[in-house]
Amino acid sequence: MSLRICILETDILRPELVDQYQGYGQMFQRLFSQQPIAAEFTVYNVMQGEYPNDELTFDAYLVTGSKADSFGTDPWIQTLKEYLLSRYERGDKLLGVCFGHQLLALLLGGKSERATQGWGVGTHNYKLAAKAPWMSPVREELTLLISHQDQVTALPENATVIASSDFCPFAAYHINDQVLCFQGHPEFIHDYSRALLDLRQEALGSQIYSKGVASLEQEHHGATVAEWMMRFVAQKPEAA
């Protein structure tokens, strides 16, 4: 039986990228279709006020990346925070990527803010700081495509760090068997990352831009993270 995943899309792509990439919801669906655990996805763009009807049930709710700040005060962000807190209190499983990773940390007692380290772009390597049964296939290190200038700077009290680097100490975390979040973008592909770099070249500056472009020669483990996420959702809570 397929897992049912609700994708809460928190952005609308730049006009010049829409034709080729559609949106983050579709990018996640393409990614997850390649991993071995059967899953079905429904996308709701929460920026536009779309949410599932109360009678619908899902095995997990995934919050995507966004150009918006997780600590922003936009009305749609406040609505999303209330919705996610309600889901968390009901015991639903929550997944977060980039903006979603930061928003869930903030919502559950941590902190996210503009990073003093500046922009992170291209591919980035992380050390794995924890192991769990759902982290299969096993990796010694993790490489993901990234694009962010905000970071989680303090985790919720009950969170466990999964992946870290000097640049991004809280790059991935889980909260028991209910919340799993990654700063990096498993759904990105190299071409999309290059397109973002080109669009932001002026804002990034030549040094960060050039280093980001060069880093795209490296492969990334988005497919691994997709499988971890679905195994995390599929695993049943341990009996007390």
C-alpha distance (Angstrom), angle and dihedral (degrees) to the residues before:
residue distance angle dihedral
M1 . . .
S2 3.80 . .
L3 3.78 122.5 .
R4 3.81 113.0 -117.7
I5 3.79 113.4 -135.2
C6 3.80 126.2 -172.7
I7 3.82 111.5 -150.9
L8 3.80 112.4 -154.7
E9 3.81 102.3 -158.8
T10 3.80 111.8 -153.7
D11 3.79 102.5 -175.7
I12 3.79 145.6 42.8
L13 3.79 113.6 -136.5
R14 3.79 121.9 -117.7
P15 3.83 110.1 -88.2
E16 3.81 93.2 -112.2
L17 3.84 90.8 57.5
V18 3.82 101.1 43.2
D19 3.81 99.2 83.4
Q20 3.80 93.6 55.3
Y21 3.82 102.0 32.9
Q22 3.86 105.1 22.5
G23 3.80 97.0 -162.2
Y24 3.80 145.0 -45.0
G25 3.80 91.7 -85.6
Q26 3.79 91.4 59.5
M27 3.81 91.4 43.0
F28 3.80 89.9 55.9
Q29 3.79 91.8 47.1
R30 3.81 90.6 53.2
L31 3.81 90.4 48.6
F32 3.80 96.3 47.2
S33 3.81 92.8 46.7
Q34 3.82 87.1 69.1
Q35 3.80 97.3 56.4
P36 3.83 122.4 87.3
I37 3.82 101.5 -116.4
A38 3.80 113.8 86.8
A39 3.79 113.2 -120.2
E40 3.79 139.4 164.0
F41 3.80 123.3 -149.3
T42 3.78 136.3 -155.1
V43 3.81 118.5 -170.2
Y44 3.82 124.1 -147.1
N45 3.80 120.0 -178.1
V46 3.80 102.1 -142.3
M47 3.82 92.0 -174.5
Q48 3.80 84.7 68.2
G49 3.80 92.8 44.2
E50 3.81 96.9 -102.7
Y51 3.82 117.0 150.4
P52 3.81 133.6 157.3
N53 3.78 119.3 -94.7
D54 3.81 113.9 -99.5
E55 3.81 92.8 -113.2
L56 3.82 92.5 60.2
T57 3.79 116.6 93.9
F58 3.79 128.0 -158.9
D59 3.79 135.0 -174.1
A60 3.82 90.7 -133.2
Y61 3.79 143.6 -3.3
L62 3.82 118.7 -133.8
V63 3.82 121.0 -158.9
T64 3.82 112.6 -155.9
G65 3.78 133.1 -148.4
S66 3.80 122.8 -83.9
K67 3.80 143.5 -174.4
A68 3.83 85.7 -124.2
D69 3.80 123.2 93.0
S70 3.80 116.1 -107.3
F71 3.81 87.6 -138.4
G72 3.82 91.5 50.8
T73 3.79 122.5 123.3
D74 3.82 99.1 -137.7
P75 3.83 110.6 140.2
W76 3.82 92.3 -121.2
I77 3.83 90.2 55.8
Q78 3.81 91.3 51.6
T79 3.82 90.2 49.4
L80 3.80 90.6 49.5
K81 3.81 91.9 49.7
E82 3.80 91.1 52.8
Y83 3.80 90.7 47.8
L84 3.81 93.6 49.2
L85 3.80 93.3 46.2
S86 3.79 88.9 52.8
R87 3.82 90.1 50.4
Y88 3.79 91.8 47.6
E89 3.80 91.8 50.5
R90 3.82 89.3 51.4
G91 3.80 89.3 55.5
D92 3.81 96.8 -110.9
K93 3.80 119.0 155.4
L94 3.79 114.6 -108.0
L95 3.81 129.2 -161.7
G96 3.80 124.7 -169.4
V97 3.79 135.4 -171.4
C98 3.83 124.8 -169.8
F99 3.84 103.0 -45.1
G100 3.83 87.9 21.2
H101 3.82 91.3 49.5
Q102 3.81 90.2 52.2
L103 3.81 96.1 41.7
L104 3.81 94.0 52.1
A105 3.81 91.5 47.7
L106 3.81 89.9 50.8
L107 3.79 93.1 45.0
L108 3.81 94.2 50.6
G109 3.80 98.0 49.3
G110 3.81 105.6 -76.4
K111 3.79 130.8 105.0
S112 3.80 135.0 -111.4
E113 3.79 126.4 -177.9
R114 3.80 145.8 144.8
A115 3.80 105.3 -55.7
T116 3.79 119.5 -119.9
Q117 3.82 86.1 -147.0
G118 3.81 89.7 69.3
W119 3.79 127.3 -142.2
G120 3.78 121.9 -1.5
V121 3.83 112.3 -157.0
G122 3.80 140.9 159.1
T123 3.80 118.9 18.8
H124 3.79 121.4 -18.5
N125 3.81 131.7 -167.1
Y126 3.79 123.7 -138.6
K127 3.77 135.3 -171.6
L128 3.78 113.9 -129.4
A129 3.79 109.9 -122.1
A130 3.81 99.8 -176.1
K131 3.78 141.4 26.7
A132 3.78 128.9 -144.3
P133 3.83 135.4 174.1
W134 3.82 91.9 -107.4
M135 3.82 91.6 55.5
S136 3.80 92.5 94.9
P137 2.98 128.3 169.0
V138 3.81 88.1 48.7
R139 3.80 117.9 -129.1
E140 3.79 131.0 -176.0
E141 3.81 92.5 -151.9
L142 3.79 135.0 12.3
T143 3.82 130.3 -136.2
L144 3.80 121.7 -168.6
L145 3.78 138.5 169.0
I146 3.81 111.2 -109.3
S147 3.79 140.9 -171.2
H148 3.81 115.3 172.5
Q149 3.78 144.3 120.3
D150 3.83 95.0 -173.4
Q151 3.80 126.1 70.6
V152 3.78 142.4 -176.3
T153 3.81 103.5 -102.9
A154 3.82 98.2 178.0
L155 3.79 127.6 25.9
P156 3.80 127.1 -139.4
E157 3.81 110.6 -92.6
N158 3.79 96.2 -105.6
A159 3.81 96.7 43.7
T160 3.82 124.8 116.1
V161 3.81 120.1 -148.9
I162 3.81 113.0 -125.8
A163 3.80 103.0 174.8
S164 3.79 133.4 17.1
S165 3.80 145.2 164.9
D166 3.79 135.1 -176.8
F167 3.81 88.1 -101.6
C168 3.82 94.9 46.5
P169 3.84 113.2 21.7
F170 3.82 95.3 179.3
A171 3.81 99.4 42.2
A172 3.80 95.6 143.7
Y173 3.79 134.9 7.3
H174 3.77 142.8 165.8
I175 3.78 132.4 -151.7
N176 3.79 107.2 -144.6
D177 3.81 108.6 -67.2
Q178 3.80 95.0 -39.1
V179 3.83 110.7 68.1
L180 3.83 129.1 39.9
C181 3.81 122.4 174.3
F182 3.82 139.6 174.5
Q183 3.81 130.0 -168.3
G184 3.81 90.9 -155.2
H185 3.79 124.3 74.7
P186 3.82 113.7 -113.1
E187 3.83 89.1 177.3
F188 3.83 94.6 58.5
I189 3.78 121.6 99.8
H190 3.80 124.6 -157.4
D191 3.81 94.0 -104.5
Y192 3.80 92.2 54.3
S193 3.80 91.9 47.4
R194 3.83 89.8 51.0
A195 3.81 90.7 49.6
L196 3.83 90.4 52.7
L197 3.79 91.2 48.0
D198 3.80 91.3 51.5
L199 3.81 92.1 48.8
R200 3.81 91.6 49.6
Q201 3.82 97.8 38.6
E202 3.79 94.6 115.2
A203 3.81 94.2 46.3
L204 3.81 92.7 46.6
G205 3.78 97.3 47.9
S206 3.79 125.7 -131.4
Q207 3.81 97.7 -79.2
I208 3.82 97.5 52.4
Y209 3.81 91.2 39.3
S210 3.82 94.2 51.6
K211 3.80 93.2 45.3
G212 3.82 90.4 48.7
V213 3.80 93.0 50.5
A214 3.82 91.8 48.2
S215 3.82 91.0 50.3
L216 3.81 90.7 60.1
E217 3.81 88.3 78.5
Q218 3.81 85.5 77.3
E219 3.81 122.4 86.6
H220 3.81 119.7 -123.2
H221 3.79 135.9 -145.1
G222 3.80 101.1 -127.8
A223 3.80 91.7 129.8
T224 3.81 90.3 53.7
V225 3.81 92.1 52.2
A226 3.81 90.4 47.7
E227 3.80 89.6 55.6
W228 3.83 91.7 45.9
M229 3.79 89.6 52.6
M230 3.80 94.1 51.5
R231 3.82 92.1 44.7
F232 3.81 88.3 50.3
V233 3.81 90.2 52.7
A234 3.81 93.3 44.2
Q235 3.81 96.1 49.5
K236 3.78 115.4 98.7
P237 3.80 120.4 -131.1
E238 3.80 113.8 -94.7
A239 3.77 114.0 -104.7
A240 3.78 113.8 -105.2
